[in-house]
Amino acid sequence: MINKVILIGNLGRDPEVRHLEGGVSVAKFSVATNESYQDKNQQWQTVTEWHDVVVWRGLAERAERQLHKGSLVYIEGKLTHRKWQDKDGKDRYNTEVVANTFRSLDRKESTQQSRGTEFPAESPYSSSTVPETTTATSTDTVTAQTKAETADDLPF
């Protein structure tokens, strides 16, 4: 079974961070995604969909530092549904994206010009943790060429 959500959109508000018992942090924020289409009169229409996003622990602390209202962000996570009762005893439901990773897609002018890329480099691996290979087989070469050719096919 697969439950995976990928969003690219803009934050509707600054992350709202709470610190729970035991020092666990949780951040909530909303992300807006847009879809454009032509209606039957050939007029362009834009539909905005709002998504509630939740991040936990270190990711919540990072969201508090790095994300702000209007930021363009890439989110990956899973879709969850919660049920609770309000103060009047009525059942309430909520659908959220519980993110397990995010990346700010905002341009950082000074660092981007020196790097020549428009995405910030936030690799979970440092150069010392990536093993180096001393010999390459023809399969490795083909795989490397294929990855290089498809790198521009990213959805963002």
C-alpha positions in Angstrom: 0.0 0.0 0.0 1.2 3.5 -0.7 0.1 6.8 1.0 2.3 9.5 -0.4 1.6 13.2 -1.0 3.9 15.6 -2.8 3.0 19.3 -2.8 4.6 22.4 -4.2 2.9 25.6 -3.1 3.1 28.8 -1.1 2.7 29.0 2.7 -0.6 30.7 3.7 0.8 31.7 7.1 3.9 31.4 9.3 4.2 27.9 10.9 2.5 27.7 14.2 4.8 25.8 16.6 3.8 24.2 19.9 6.1 22.4 22.3 4.4 19.4 23.9 5.3 17.5 27.0 8.7 15.9 26.9 10.0 18.6 24.6 8.4 17.3 21.4 7.7 20.1 18.9 4.9 20.2 16.4 4.4 22.8 13.7 1.2 23.4 11.6 0.9 25.6 8.6 -1.2 25.8 5.4 0.0 25.5 1.8 -1.8 26.8 -1.2 -1.5 25.0 -4.6 -2.9 26.4 -7.8 -4.3 24.7 -10.9 -5.1 26.6 -14.1 -7.4 25.5 -16.9 -9.4 27.0 -19.7 -13.2 27.0 -19.3 -15.7 26.4 -22.0 -15.5 30.1 -23.0 -11.7 29.7 -23.5 -11.1 31.9 -20.4 -8.3 30.9 -18.1 -9.5 30.0 -14.6 -7.3 29.4 -11.5 -8.4 27.1 -8.7 -6.6 27.3 -5.4 -6.6 24.3 -3.0 -5.5 24.7 0.6 -3.7 21.9 2.4 -3.1 21.7 6.2 0.4 20.4 6.9 1.9 19.1 10.1 5.6 18.5 10.9 7.1 17.0 14.0 10.2 17.3 16.2 13.4 18.6 14.4 11.4 19.2 11.2 9.0 21.5 13.2 11.9 23.5 14.6 13.5 23.8 11.1 10.1 24.9 9.7 9.9 27.6 12.3 13.3 29.0 11.3 13.1 28.6 7.5 9.5 29.0 6.4 7.4 32.2 6.3 4.1 33.3 4.9 4.3 33.3 1.1 7.4 31.0 0.9 7.5 28.6 -2.0 7.9 25.1 -0.5 8.2 21.5 -1.6 6.5 19.1 0.8 6.6 15.3 0.9 4.5 13.2 3.4 1.4 11.2 3.9 -2.3 12.0 4.1 -4.0 11.5 7.4 -7.5 11.9 8.8 -8.4 12.8 12.4 -11.7 12.7 14.2 -12.4 14.5 17.5 -15.2 16.0 19.4 -15.6 19.7 19.8 -16.7 21.4 23.1 -20.4 20.8 22.1 -19.8 17.1 21.7 -20.1 17.2 17.9 -17.8 14.9 15.8 -15.3 16.9 13.8 -13.0 15.7 11.1 -9.8 17.0 9.7 -7.5 15.9 6.8 -3.9 16.8 7.0 -0.6 16.1 5.3 2.0 14.8 7.8 5.2 15.8 6.2 8.4 13.8 6.6 10.4 16.2 4.5 10.3 19.7 3.1 12.5 22.0 1.1 12.2 25.8 0.7 12.2 26.7 -3.0 12.7 30.4 -2.4 15.6 31.9 -4.2 18.6 33.0 -2.1 20.2 35.5 -4.4 23.7 35.7 -2.9 24.2 31.9 -2.6 22.4 31.0 -5.8 24.6 33.3 -8.0 27.8 31.7 -6.7 26.4 28.2 -7.1 24.6 28.6 -10.4 21.5 26.9 -9.2 18.1 28.0 -8.2 17.5 25.4 -5.5 19.2 25.5 -2.1 21.6 22.6 -1.5 20.3 20.7 1.6 21.6 17.3 1.2 21.2 14.9 4.1 24.6 13.5 3.2 27.9 15.3 3.6 30.6 14.7 1.1 32.5 12.5 3.6 29.5 10.1 4.0 29.0 9.4 0.3 31.2 6.4 -0.7 33.5 7.0 -3.6 33.8 4.4 -6.3 37.1 3.8 -8.0 36.0 1.7 -10.9 32.9 2.2 -13.1 31.3 -0.5 -15.1 29.4 0.1 -18.4 26.1 -0.2 -16.4 27.2 2.5 -14.0 28.1 4.8 -16.9 24.8 4.2 -18.6 22.9 4.8 -15.4 24.9 8.0 -14.7 24.1 9.2 -18.3 20.4 8.4 -17.9 20.2 10.3 -14.6 22.0 13.3 -16.1 19.6 13.3 -19.1 16.5 13.0 -17.0 17.6 15.6 -14.3 15.7 18.3 -16.3 12.5 16.3 -16.2 11.8 17.1 -12.6 8.2 18.4 -12.0 9.4 21.7 -10.5 
